[in-house]
Amino acid sequence: MKALSWFISHGSPDLIVHAEAPAHRFLRGLSSRLTGLQGVVAISPHWRTEALTVNITAPAYIQYDFYGFPEALYRYRWSPASSDKLNDQVMATLAPLSPQVATSQALDHGVWAPLSLMDPEASVPVVAISLPRRFSPRQLFELGATLAPLREHGIAILGSGSVTHNLREIGPNEAAAPKWAQEFVAWMEEKLAQNDWEALFEYRRSAPYAVQAHPTDEHLTPLFIAAGAGHGQYAQRLHASYTYQSLYMGSYEFV
């Protein structure tokens, strides 16, 4: 089977314990899309490195890389599956880029929080690759294109992040999304629908309220890896909702 390529907005860590949240229900509902997968390659905004790095930790384990949340979140348990075969396939695919190797890197919540909802039984092995901090959106798209052949072997690509991410401007869930978030999202989704990658690569200069939506860009840039792995094809929106007023939980599948 040819696996999929996704960009998933992971939201706040406490999403995993709020079963009533639309984005929580959406991620739970993705479980059927993992049937038959041989693995998932995941990219999180929370693991950034100078050089491209592959996490081949086996067995994989998670870290609670957040603070100030309800105690129930720290009691939440999920044990990710790992696979030497998957590690070898990823390393071989990325060999032209000479990736470094990490053997003791725990999975951060940008990976394990959404995957624990998508795959609560941890039936699909996962390997994380880092987000190279100096790569441009265009270079990240090309990195995704390098990963694309893995999809032919039943290995999905999952970029995790957030379509908007300004933690200084969050608010109550019931509050209406602010104008800056709505206009930035509308621009992003219009360009995604048009496959206008030249505009998207320059989003920080071209999109309305881009810097307000992303004071730093690491929560958006995994989208470019997922898109590159999907050959820049049509981005089908799978989910749309807001949490904490301004965090847009848009999630997309590149088909």
LINMOJO-V952509 format. One record per residue. N is the residue number from 1. RES is the residue in one small letter. SS is DSSP state (@ for helix, = for strand, . for the rest). PHI is phi in whole degrees, 0 to 359 (NA if undefined). Layout:
# LINMOJO-V952509
n/res/ss/phi
N/RES/SS/PHI
N/RES/SS/PHI
This chain:
# LINMOJO-V952509
n/res/ss/phi
1/m/./NA
2/k/./272
3/a/./281
4/l/./261
5/s/=/233
6/w/=/235
7/f/=/244
8/i/=/243
9/s/=/281
10/h/./272
11/g/./68
12/s/./288
13/p/@/306
14/d/@/287
15/l/@/303
16/i/@/290
17/v/@/252
18/h/./252
19/a/./296
20/e/./277
21/a/./289
22/p/@/305
23/a/@/291
24/h/@/297
25/r/@/296
26/f/@/299
27/l/@/295
28/r/@/301
29/g/@/287
30/l/@/281
31/s/@/303
32/s/@/295
33/r/@/282
34/l/@/267
35/t/./301
36/g/./85
37/l/./292
38/q/./266
39/g/=/172
40/v/=/228
41/v/=/260
42/a/=/243
43/i/=/233
44/s/=/247
45/p/=/288
46/h/=/266
47/w/=/239
48/r/=/249
49/t/=/222
50/e/./289
51/a/./252
52/l/./305
53/t/=/225
54/v/=/250
55/n/=/270
56/i/./251
57/t/./300
58/a/./217
59/p/./285
60/a/./290
61/y/./214
62/i/=/247
63/q/./237
64/y/./264
65/d/./268
66/f/./202
67/y/./212
68/g/./84
69/f/./260
70/p/./301
71/e/@/303
72/a/@/303
73/l/@/291
74/y/@/280
75/r/./267
76/y/./292
77/r/./236
78/w/./205
79/s/./247
80/p/./293
81/a/./277
82/s/./228
83/s/./206
84/d/@/298
85/k/@/298
86/l/@/297
87/n/@/304
88/d/@/296
89/q/@/297
90/v/@/293
91/m/@/298
92/a/@/294
93/t/@/294
94/l/@/269
95/a/@/308
96/p/@/300
97/l/@/263
98/s/./51
99/p/./291
100/q/=/277
101/v/=/236
102/a/=/245
103/t/./244
104/s/./218
105/q/./265
106/a/./286
107/l/=/287
108/d/./275
109/h/@/292
110/g/@/296
111/v/@/262
112/w/@/284
113/a/@/296
114/p/@/293
115/l/@/292
116/s/@/291
117/l/@/277
118/m/@/288
119/d/./222
120/p/./300
121/e/./274
122/a/./52
123/s/./275
124/v/./245
125/p/./294
126/v/=/228
127/v/=/229
128/a/=/259
129/i/=/242
130/s/=/282
131/l/=/259
132/p/=/296
133/r/./292
134/r/./261
135/f/./286
136/s/./284
137/p/@/307
138/r/@/295
139/q/@/293
140/l/@/292
141/f/@/300
142/e/@/294
143/l/@/299
144/g/@/299
145/a/@/297
146/t/@/295
147/l/@/282
148/a/@/307
149/p/@/301
150/l/@/299
151/r/@/297
152/e/@/292
153/h/@/255
154/g/./78
155/i/=/250
156/a/=/276
157/i/=/249
158/l/=/232
159/g/=/267
160/s/=/247
161/g/=/178
162/s/./196
163/v/./289
164/t/./232
165/h/./202
166/n/./230
167/l/@/289
168/r/@/279
169/e/@/235
170/i/./275
171/g/./203
172/p/./292
173/n/./302
174/e/./280
175/a/./282
176/a/./292
177/a/./297
178/p/./290
179/k/@/303
180/w/@/298
181/a/@/291
182/q/@/298
183/e/@/288
184/f/@/295
185/v/@/299
186/a/@/300
187/w/@/296
188/m/@/301
189/e/@/288
190/e/@/295
191/k/@/291
192/l/@/297
193/a/@/296
194/q/./269
195/n/./54
196/d/./270
197/w/@/287
198/e/@/298
199/a/@/292
200/l/@/294
201/f/@/299
202/e/./255
203/y/@/301
204/r/@/293
205/r/@/262
206/s/@/256
207/a/./279
208/p/./294
209/y/./60
210/a/@/299
211/v/@/288
212/q/@/290
213/a/@/290
214/h/./218
215/p/./306
216/t/./233
217/d/./259
218/e/@/295
219/h/@/279
220/l/@/261
221/t/@/294
222/p/@/300
223/l/@/302
224/f/@/290
225/i/@/293
226/a/@/300
227/a/@/294
228/g/@/298
229/a/@/292
230/g/./264
231/h/./60
232/g/./66
233/q/./282
234/y/./311
235/a/=/270
236/q/=/277
237/r/=/286
238/l/=/262
239/h/=/205
240/a/./215
241/s/./196
242/y/=/247
243/t/=/227
244/y/./50
245/q/./70
246/s/./242
247/l/=/273
248/y/=/274
249/m/./262
250/g/./302
251/s/=/227
252/y/=/223
253/e/=/239
254/f/=/262
255/v/./255
